Amino acid sequence: MATSERVEAVYRSAHPKIWRALLAVAGDPDLASDAESEAFAQALRRGAAIDDVERWVWKSAFRILDGLLAARRRPAPIDHDTTPTIDSADAEFLSMLGDLTTQQRQIVVLRYVGQFNAAEIAELLDSSPGSVRVQLHRAHESLRSSLTEGKTA
């Protein structure tokens, strides 16, 4: 299969999941689109040098997004009025992620949207599986605390 066909097949199958994961981390549909588009464009340029296109795009998109977020310093609040592709379940999920650090957002999104395990997430984020598990635990604690506060408020 030609490189462009491999990249197109990954785009068709993984685009919605990757874009939603990037949106959940960034909180901005434009940043999510920019990071994803650049990752796919780079995959096309690199061609046959990439063995696993989908894994490479996930990793590259998150690295590109990291750079875009660093330039911005912190994720923007999510403006639900400008994101018509987000349904109510997505909006609730995104609002719950708002209090997490960028790293915790990435890990939660890769775990539950991307369905990667700790070792795979560690590989994607150049971290260790232990660190991923710790950050995931901290994210769970933060989310649990937010949900508990919401019930008592």
Buried (B, 14 or more C-beta within 10 A) or exposed (E): EEBEEBBBEBBEEBEEBBBBBBBBBBBBBEBBBBBBEBBBEBBBEBEEEBEEBBBBBBBBBBBBBBEBBEEEEEBEEBEEEEBEEBEEEBEEBBBBBEEBBBBBBBBBBBBEBBEBEBEBBBBBBEBEBEBBBBBBEBBEEBBEEBEEEEEEE
